[in-house]
Amino acid sequence: MNQSKLSATEGVDEALRPMDEAVRRALVESHEDMMRFLVRRMRGRQEAEEVLQRFMLRAIERAGDLRNIDSVRGWLSRILATTIADFYRQAARSGKNETVVDPHDLAEMGEAAGVPDQELEAAVCDCLYRLLPTLKPEYGEVIWRADLLEEPRESIAESLGTSVNNINVRLHRARGALRERLLQMCRTCVIHGFLDCECKAHEAASAHV
């Protein structure tokens, strides 16, 4: 492992709280909160499970984008919105969609909509509220202030008595740690973690990501 990769790994480890029972509980609760939202939105648990799998896989695969965005919340919201819209489009093309979908809802969830609806953003925020305390306090705080409250980094740096560059480094490490928590959240299903699952439903979902 080269020095840059080693440093990145150490940065993530530094930003994570140890995997104790409280952290495990937060991961499970995040998973369940997101599932409840999707069950309401998809109007069925089977569809919700498939969409949750696709969403988490996309988030993990596109985690590198976190280096160049302004808001974790906005990034996750866009991924979730397009995942839901893509699911409906695929179902409509295949003629297998038995769920009644309001065309207005589908339009709002489409990529052209730009900004996801408030209920969807609230679901993403709830997930983040669960996950941030599983990071070291200084890293959870910087994501909270920069990404959720959208506080200017100059203001954060001034209040903490440090430089903007230091805040940028801290935020980069915090986002790396959050990616790791998202990956761990993917494995918290009470039946089986879907990234480790070999069932046909997971294989089918993965094939269409």
N, C-alpha and C positions, 0 to 999 in steps of 0.2 A: 504494500500500500504506500502510495507516494505521500509526501508531506502535506500537500493541500487536502487530500482526502482524509488524512489522519486528523488534521485540524478541524475539518468540517464535522467529522464524527465526534470529536471531543467537544465541540461547541454544542451539538445536540444533546449529548449526555449531560453536559453542564446545565442545560436549560430544563431538564426533566426532573420531576420529583421521583423518588424511588417508587417502584410498582408495589405499593402496599394495598391493603384491603380498601381503603378510602378511594384510591385511584381506580381500582378495579370496579368499584361500585359506580363511580362517575362515568366510566366507559360504558357500562351496562345501561345506565340511565340515559346516556346520550343516545345510544342505539335505540332504546325503547321510545324515547321522545320523538325521534325522527320517524320511527315506524308508525307511531300513532298519527302523526301528521299525514303521512302518506296513505294510511288506511282511510282517513277522512277524504283526502284528495282523490285517491284512486277508486274509492268505494269498493274495496275488496282487498283482503290480506295477501292473496297470491300475487296480484299485480303490484301491491306495495312492496313486497319482498323483492320482486324482480327489479323494480325501479330503484330501490335502495341499493341493491347490489351494483347496478350499473352506475349509479351516482358515485358510490364510494370508489369503484374501480377507476372512473374518470378522474376523480379528485386526486387519487394516488398517482395515476399516470401523468397528470398535468401538474404535479406538485412543483416542478421546476419553475412554473410560471409565477409562483409566489415571490420570486426574487424581484420581479419587475412590476408588481401591482401596488396600488395605493391602499387596498382594503381587503383583508381576508374575508370579511362578511360579504362584500360585493362579489368576490371571486367565487365563493362557494354558492352564493345565491344564483349566479348566472349558470353555473354547472348544473345545479339542481333544476332550474327552470328549463334548460334545454334538454336535460335528460327526460323530464316528464313529457315535454312536447314531442321529442323524438319517439318516445314509447307510443304515444297516441298516433303519430303519423305512420309508424311501422304497423301498428294494429289495424289502422284504416286501410293501408295498402294490401294487407294480407286478408282483409275481410273477416278477421276473427275477433274484432273488438265488440264484446257484448256489453260494455259499459256505456251508459248514456253520458255523452260528453257535450257540454254546452259549447257551441262554436266560438262564442266570445271568450270563454275560458282558454280554449286552445290558442286563439289568436294572441291573448295576453301572455301566454306561456312561450310563444314562439321566439325565435332568435331576434326577429325584427322589433319585438316589444322593447328591448333594451333594458328596462328596469322591471325586475320581478315584482309580484304583488306583495302587499303588506303581510299577508298570512305566511307566505313562503319565507320572506325575510325574517319574520318572527321565529319560524321553526329553525332557521339557521342560527339565529342569535341564541335561542334556547340551547342548542347543541354546543355553541361556543362557551356559553356561561358555565356549562357543565365541565367542559374540557380545560378551560383556562386555569382553574385552581389545581389541576394536575401538573402544571408547570411550576418551576421555581417562581416565587413571588415576584422577583424583579422582571422576569420574562413575561409572566401573565399580565403584569401591570402595563408593560409597554404595548402589548397587543391590544389590551383593553382601551388604553388611551389613544393609540394611533389608529387602530383599525375599527374599533367599535364606536368610540366617541369622536373620532376623526379630529383629534386635537393636533395642531401643528407640531411638528417635531422640534422646532425651535423652542416652543413653549414647554414641551416635556423636558428638554435638555436644561433649560433655565431653572425649572422647578426642582430638578434633581441635582443641580450643581455640576453638570457634566457637559460635554460637547455634543453637537448634533451628529458628528461622526460616530461617537460612542453609542448614541441612541440608534443609529442606523445599523451598527454591528449587533447591538443587543436585539433589535427587531429581526434581523436576519437569522440569528440563532434561535429566537423564540418561534419564528415561523417554521424553522426546521424541526423544532421539537413538536410543534403542533401537527406537522405532517406525520411524525412518528405516532402521535396519539391517534390521529385519524386511522392510520394503519392498524393500530391495536384495537380501535373501536370496531373495525371490520371483523374482528375475530371474537366478538363478545356475544354472538347469538347464543341464547340459552340452549339451543339444540345443537348447533354446530357453527363455528365461525365460517362465513361463506368463502373466504379466501382459501380455506383448507378443505372446503366441501367438494366432494366428487360426485354429488348427485346430479341428475340430468337437468334439473331446473337451473342450477348454477352454471353448468356447462353451456346451456342454451343462452343464458343471459350474457355470459362472457363472449360468446361467439358474435353477438350483435353490438358489442360496445364500440 
